[in-house]
Amino acid sequence: MAQRKTQTNASGRIGGWALITGASAGIGRELAHAFAARRYDLVLAARTEAAIDALGRELATNHAVRVKTLPVDVAEPGAPQAMADALAEAGVEVGVLVNNAGVLTEGPFAGGALEAQLNLLQVNVVAVTALTRLFLPPMLARGEGRILNVASIAAFMPVPQLALYAATKAFVLSLTEAVGEEIRGSGVTATALCPGFTDTGMMRDSALARMVPQAATMSPKAVAEAGCAACLRGEAIVVPGLANRLITSGAPLAPRALVRALGGALNAGGWERLAAALQGLAGARGRTNP
C-alpha cells in the first residue's frame, strides 16, 4: 500500500504536533522553545504541572503555536500507553516525538538503592522504548515523522559511579541507530542527541559534575538547538560541542582499557588511571614498533 504523505511534507516541514517529555526544565524546556520557534504545535509532558502550564502559556504567546500539556510521570508503567490514548482521543497527531525525560543516579552500583535503580531503568529505557514503539507506526503509515531520543556522551563508554546511567544511555543510542536503519527511506528518521556536561538542574545536583570546569559545560539552549536542527534534518547522531565530538569519535577506536579509564576520569584517582592507561598503550606500541 502506498504511504500517504501529509500536505506539509512538500514544504520540508514535518506535519503534526511535537511531543516532548521532560519538558518542564533543562534541555527539555529549551527543546520546547526550539520547536516552538520553528512553529511546531506542542504537547508538553512532565511531572510538574505548574511548570509546563506556565511554559505552554509563554510559548503560545511568543510563537503563536498551539500547546497542550500532559502532567505525567513516565516512571509509571502504564504512562506511555495512557499518553498515546489521551492524544488519540484528543485528535492529536504526533509528527515529532522527543524522548527527553531522564533521571540520573550516581555512586557505586553495589551500594545504590535498588528502587532508585529500577526507577532509572523505567524512565531512561522502558518509557523511551514504549513511546517510540507506540508513536512510530503511525508515522510510518503517514510516510513522515521524526524521533529525537536524548542520550549522552556517556553512551560511548562505561562510566564508573554512573554505571547504570551510562548503560541506559548506551541502550538509547543503540536503539535509535538500529531503528533508524530499519526505517531508512520511509520518510521517518530517528536521531540520538548525545550531549556532554550541560548546565541543568540534574547536573548541578551531581557531585561528579561539580568537578567539571565551567568551560567544559554547555548551555541547555545550545544543546537543544543542535538537537532540534539535527532531528529535523534527519541526522542519525548529533554530539554538540567540539570537545564532546573528539571524545566520542575516538572512543569506538580506542582500546577498551583506555575507554574505561576515560569513563572513570571524573572519579577519585580517575585522571591517574587515565594517564597510566595512556602510558601502558604507549609502552605496548613501543615494544611492537622498535
N, C-alpha and C positions, 0 to 999 in steps of 0.2 A: 504494500500500500504506500502510495506517495506521501511523504511527510508534508504537513501543512505549514507554510511559512506565515508568520504574522505580518500585518501590514507595515509595522515599523522596521521590519528586517531590511527592507530596501534602503533605508536611510542610514544603516550601520548601527542603529541603536537597538538594544535588546528590549523586547516588549515585556510587559508585566511589571510586577512590583519587586522591590529588593527587600528580602527578609534578612535581617541582621540580628544574630543572637549576641548576648553580652553587650548590648548597645548603650548601657547606661553610663559607661565611663571608659577611660583609656583609649585603646586602639579602636574598640567598637564604636564609641561615641564619634571619633574622628572619621571612621568609615561611613557613618551615617551622614556626616557633613559632606564628605566627598561625593557620595552618590546623590545626595540632595542637590549639590551644586551642579550636577550633570542632569538634573531634572528627573530623577527617578522617584516615583512614589515609594513610600517606605512602610515596612512593618518592623517596628522596633520591639525586640523581645529581650527581657531581662527580669531579674527577681525584684528589682526596686521600682515599683510602680510610679512613685512620685517623680523619680529621676527621668524615666522615659516619657512620662506625660509632659514634663517641662521641656525636654528636648524636642519632643514632637511639635509642641506649640511654636518653639523657636524656629525649627526648620520649615514648618508650614508657612510661617510669616515671612521669613527671609528668602525662601526659594519658591514660594507658590506651588508647593507639591502637596499631595495628599499623604497623610500619615495615620497609620493605625498602630496601636500599642497592644502588646501581649505580655502582661505580667505573668511570668512563668519561671519555674526552676527546672532547667533541663536535667538536673541531677535526679529528678523523679522519673522512675522507669517508664511511665506512660506519657510523659510530657511531649515527646516528638509527635506521636500519633494524635494526641489531643490538639497540638498546634496545627497539624495538617487538616484535621477535621474541622476545626474552627474557621480556618481560612477558606476551605472549600465551601462551607456553609455560607460564609460572607461573600462568596463570589470573587475572592482574591486569587489571581493567577500569579504565581511566583515565577518570575523570569530570571532573577538573580538570587542565589542562596549564599549567604555569608555565614559560615560556621566560625564565629569568633569566640564564643563563650569558652572559658577555660579556667582551671584552677591550678595552683602550684603548692606542693608540699616540699619541704627541704629537711635535710638531716639524714643520718644513717638509716638505710632502708630497714634494717632489723629492729630498730628502735622506734619506728613510726607507728602511729595509731592505725590499726587495720581499717577501722571505719573510715578514717580520712583518706586512706589509700584507695579503698573501693569507691569512695565518692569521686575521687580524682579520675578513676577509670570510667565511671559513669558519665562524667561531664566531657572529658577530653577524648574518649574513644567511643563509647556506646552512643551518646547523643549525636556525635558527628556522623557516625555510621548510619544511624536511624534516619536522621534528617536528610542526608544525602540519598539514601535509598528511597525515601518517600517522595522527594521532590524531583529526582532525576527522571523517572519515567514520563511524567507529563511534559517535561522539557523536550525529551526525545520525540514524543508524539507531535509536538509543535514544530520541531526542527530547529529550535534555537534555545539558548539559555547559557547561563554562566554559574559556576560554582567556585567560591573562594573559601578555602579552608586555611585557617590560621595555624601554622605550625611554629617552627622556631629554628634558629641555627643549632639548637641542641638536638635537632632531629638527625644531624650528620655525625654525631659522636656520642659515646656514653659519657655521662656526667656524674661522677660520684657526688653524693649529697643531694643530687637531684635525679637519682636513678630512675624513679618511676615517671617523673615528669618528662625527662628526656626520652624515655622509651615510648610514652604516649605520643610524643611529637614525631618520633620516627615512624610510628604507625600511621599518623595523619599524612605525612609526606609520602609514604609508600602507597597508601590507599589512593591518594589524589593522583599520583603519577600513573598507577595501574588503571584506574577508572578513566583517566584522560586518554590513555591509549585505546581502551575498549570503545570509546565513543568518538574516536578520531573521525572527522569527516561528516559528523552528524549535524553540525551546527551548534552543538553544545560543547563547552570546554570546561576543564577543571584546573584550577590554579592553586598552588600551595604558596602562601605568604610565609616567609621564614625570617622574621626579624631577629636581631640580636637584642642586647640590653636596651630597653625602652623606658622612658620616664613615665611610668604608670604607677598607680597605687599598689598593684601587685608586686612590682619590682621594688618600690620604695619600702615595702614591708619585708623584703627579703634580706637576710643578713649577708648572704653571699653577694648580692647585687651592690650592697653598700661599699664593697671593696673595689668596685669598678670605677676607674677615673671618669669624671663627668664628660670629658671629651670623647669617650668611647660610647656614650649613651645617646640614642636618637630620640627625637620628639615623636609622640604618637601621631601627630599630624603628618609628619614626613613619611612615617611608615605607612599610614593609611592611604596617603596619596599615591605612593608607589604601588601598594596592593590593589587599589581600585583601578588604576590605569592598566596594570598588567592583567587583571581579571578581565576587563572589558576588551583588551586586545587578544585575549585567549592564550596567554603565555602559560607554560606548564609550571614554572617555578620562578618566584621573584625573591631575591635576597637584598633588601635595602642596605645601603652603606658599603663603601669600598672595603673597609676592614673586614666586615662580615663576609663579603664575597670572596676575599682572599682566604679566609679561614675555611669556608665551606667548599671552595673549589679545590683546595689541597687535601681535605680530609679523606675523600674516597681513594686517593692515590697513595696516601702515606701508610707506613707500617702500622699495624694495629696498636703496638705498644706506644708509638708516638701519638696516635689519635687518643688513646686512653689518657695519656699524660696531659694532652692538650685539654681534654674534657675536665680533668682534675686540677687544672692550673689555678682555679679560683679557691681551692680548698687549702687548708693549712698544709704547708710544705709542697703545694702543688707546683709552684714555679721551679722548685729544686728538682722535682720529679721530671718536669718537662726538660730542664737542662740536662739531666742525666740521660734521658731518652735520646736527646739530640747527640750527646757525646757518644753514646753507645752506637747510634746509627752511623756517625762519622767514623768510629773505630772499625765497624764492620765493613764499611766501604773501603777503608784504607787497607784492610787485610786482603780484600778481594781485588783491589786495584793498586798494586805496588808501583 
